[in-house]
Amino acid sequence: MRERVEHVFASLEQLIETLPVPPTHQELIWVHLSAGREKALASPRLPAIQLPFLVHAALTSDERPAHHLAGACTLLYFGADLFDNLVDEDLSSDWDARDPGEAYLAATTLLAAAPQLALDRLREDGIPPDRLWTLAHLFAETLLTMSAGEHEDMHFTNRTDVGPEMCRDMVERKSGSELALFAKAGAILATDDPGVVQKYAAFGLCLGTASQICSDVWDIWSGETSRDLLNGSRTLPVVHALATLQGESRGRLQESLGAARKSPECHDDVRVLLAEAGSLRYTALVQEVYRQQARKHLAAASPREPAGEALRMLLDETSLLATSHHASQ
């Protein structure tokens, strides 16, 4: 896995050097990518890289043709990551000495322009124009879906009518669709069978949604300070608790959520009320449903080995049931 990461980022560095922009702009783009490379090398199971390679290998036993596609997916992934950091006002220290507008410019370049140029490199590999158009359209369509999910996420904070089902739909659009793209694109590159392509897309959607729910839970329970609670994010555990608690308990949760946006010292109060509502257990069960659906879609696609086993391992790493049982004691 680490070797894939090294090859993809080496290729992306070459791509950025050829962009028709001033060197200062190239440097700007690389600020976020270089930090992403370090994280990816430390934890190489980055889905933007692994899914295109593994899905292509699961269909053809050869992952090499997915190299440039993995690069395009990686650019979109880090562009979305940077944009999310901007929305949450959570930019890394790498941007401290820069104008925030430069971060927006880098995010726009990574999201919109750079992935298309990476896809264009597939022409050198003999990929026909109609398939390139299908991939380009898929990237654009997915960006619209992700944007819709991001928009909902931003506005849920100030709404009182958000229920668990609405929250799950938002996570599917914002995060599930992204991994659906990574898996579907790998399948499109490998086969003309629309049924098989859709199975891998469904696998990616469920994997991405399960992964985001897992991340949301860890954000609240893995340390003293939760970025989501500071930002007032309405993640699934919080939405479930607001929908479940009644009367005085619900009022205390609303007060605690308001206080948690001002001070990490109030985050434990929110955790206590979430436990009272059974929200961690509920969230873990919902996440497990997505994991089982992902496993079902992958089995239906009949992946070749060893790629199939590697895809199952990516899914196995997202389980929350053991965590929820321990935290509820």
N, C-alpha and C positions, 0 to 999 in steps of 0.2 A: 504493500500500500504506500509506503514511504517513497518508493521509487517512482510511482505514478505522480505523486505530489511534486517531486523534484523535477520531473520531465515537464509537467504542465506549467509550472511557474517559470522554468527556463524559457519555454516557448512564449509565455506571456511577456516576459521581459523583452524578448526580441520584438514582439508585436508592438509594444509601447514605444520602443525606440524608432519604429517606422511610422508612427502616427504623424499626420501632417499638421502638427501643432508645435509651438515653441518649446525648447528644452525645459523651461520653467513649468510649463503645463504638463509635460511628461513626468517631471519630478513630482508634481502635485498628485498625479494619478497613482504614482508608485508609493506615496506615503501610506495609504491604506493597504495596498496590496503587499507591501513588504512586511507589515505587521501581520497580515493574514497568512503569509507564507510561514512565518515563525510559528504561529499557532497550528497551522496545518501539519507542519513537520513534527511538532510535539504531539499532536493528536491527529494522525493521518486519515481517520475515517470520515473525512469531509465528504458529504453526499454529492456536492457539486462535481467532485472529481471521481469518486468511486462509482456512483450510479451509472453514468454514461458508459464507462469502461465495462463494468460488470454485466449490465444488461446486454450490451453488444456481444460480450463473450458468452453470455447465457444463450444467445441465439445462434452464434456462429463459431464458437470456440476460439475466437480471435478478438482480442480487445484493441489491437493497435489502430484500426481505422477510426476509433472514437477519440483519438488524441486531441485534434483541434476542436471537436465538439465539447470535450471536457473543459477545454480552455474557455470556450464561450460561456458555458454554464458557470464556471468559476468567476468570470468577470461579472455576470449578472448577480451571482450570490453575494459577492463583496460589495457591489453597488447597492443592493438592497440592504445589506448589513449597515453600511455607512449611512444610508438615508434613514434607517430606523434609529440609529444613534443620534442623528440630528433631531429627529422628531422627539425623542426622549431626553434631549439635552444631555447626552451621555457620551460626548466625544472623548476619545482617548487623549492622553497627554501629548501625543504626536502632533496634535493640532493647536496646542496652547499658544504658539507664537504666530499663528496664522489667522487671517480673517475668516469668520464662519462662512462667508460667501465662497471661499475657495473650497471648503468641504462640500458645499452644494454643487459646485462645478465638477468636482471629482466624482461625486455620486452620480450626477447626470451622465457624465462620460462613460462611467463603468456600467451603468444600467442600459443606456440607449445606443450609443455609438460603437463602443469597443466590442460587445458580443457579436454584432453583425459583421464586423471586420474579421473576427476570429472564425465565424462560420464561412466567410468567403474563402478562407484558406482550404476548405474542403474541396474546392474546385481543383486544386493542385493534386488531390487524391483521386480525381476522376468521378466525383459525385455529380450526377446529372443535374441540370438547372431546376427541373421540376421538384426534385427532392430538396434541393437547397431552398427553394421558395416555400415548401411545406415547413421546413425547419424555421425559416425566418418568420413566417406567419405565426407559428407556434410560440416563438419567443415574444412577439408583439402581443398576441392574445393573452398570454400568461401574465405579462406585465400589467395589462389592464385589470385582470382578475386580482392580482396581488395589490394593485393600487386601490381597488374597491374594498378589499379587506383591510388595508391600512387606514383608509378613510373611516370605515366603521369603527375600527379600534380607537381611533382618535376621538370620535364623538361618543362612544359608549361611556366615557368617564363622566359626562354631564347628563346622562339619561337615567331615568328611574324605572324604565319599562323593559330593560334588557333581561332576558331569561336565558337559561342554560342552552336551549336549542339555538337561539340567535347567536350566542357566543360560540358554539361549536361550528355553526355555518361560517362565522367570521374567521375562525382559525383555519378552516378548510380553504377559504379564499386567500387569506394572507400567507399562510405557510404551507398548507397541503398542496396547493397548486404549484408551488415552486419545485418541490420534489417530484411532483407528477411530471413537470417539464423535464427534469433531469432524466427520469426513467423513460418517459415516452420518446424523448429525442434519441436516446440510445437505441430504442426499438425501431424508430423510423429509419435510422441509418442502416439498420441490419435486415429489415424485412419489409415486404409489401403487403403482408397479411394484416388487415385492419383489426381483426379480432385479437390477434396477439399483441398488437400495439396498444389496444385499449386495456388489456389485462395488465400490462406493465404500467400504464398510466394510472390505473386504479390502485395498483400496489404502491406506487409513489405517493399518491394522494393520501392514502391511509398511513403510510410510513411518516410522511411529513407532518400530518396532523397529530399523530401519536408523539412524535419527537417534540413538537412545540408544546403540547400539553405537559410532557415530561419536564421541559425547560421551565415552564411557568411554575410548576410545583417546586422544583429545586430552587427557583428564585426566592420563593417565600420561606421555605423551610431549611435551606442548607446553610444559612448563616444568620448573623445578628441583623444585618441590614438587607432589605429587599428593594431592589431598584423599581420593581413594579409597584410596590406599595408607596414609595416616594413619588412616583409619577402618577399615581391614582389609576393605574391600569385595571380594567375590569376583566381579569383573567377568569377562567372557569371556576376555580375554587371560590373566589369572591362572589361571582354572579350566583353560584349555587347557594351560598350562605344567605345572600340577600333575598333570594327567592324562597328559602326554607324557614329562616327565623321569623318570628312574629312578635308584635308588641314591643315590650321593653328590650328584649334581646336584639331585635332588629335595629331599634333605635341606638343601642349601645354600639352595635357594629358600625352603623353609619357615622357615629361620632368618632369611633376609633379609626375608621378609614380616613376621616378628615384630619385627625391628629397625626396619623402615620405619614401623611404627605409633608408634614412639617418637621418630624423628628423620628429617627430610627428607634428611639427609646419606647415608642408606642407600638412597634411592630409586634411585640410579644402579645399585646392585648388583642390584636387582630387574630393572631394565630390561635389563641384560646377560644375565641368566638367561632372561628372556622372549624375547630375541633368539635365544639358544641353542636354545630350544625351537621357534622358528619361529612364535611365538604372534601376532605382529603380522600376519604374512602370512595365517595361518589366519583371524584375526578379520576382516581385510579381505575375504577371499573369502566368508566367511559373510555379511558385510554386503552384499556385492555380489549375492549370491543374493536377499536380501530386496529390494534395489533393483530387480532385474530382475523379480521377482514383482510388485512395486508397479507397475512400468511395464506389465506384461502386464494386470493388473486394470484399470488406467486406460484402456488401449487398448480393452479389451472393453466398457467403459462408453460409449465413443464420445462424449467430452465436446465440447460446442460451444466454438468459439474466440471470443475469445482466452483464455477461462478455462482451456481444456485446456493451452495452452502455459504459462500461469502455474503450473499444477499440476505440469507436467513440470519446470519450473525449480526448484520447491521440492525435488523429488526429486534433480535434478542436483547440488544443493549439498551432498549428503551423501556423495559418493564418497570412499573411503579407499584405493583401489588405488595411486594415485600416491604417497600418503603412505607406505604400507607399503613400496613399492619403494625410496623414498629413505632411509627409516629403517633398512632392512636392509643398506644398503651399508657 
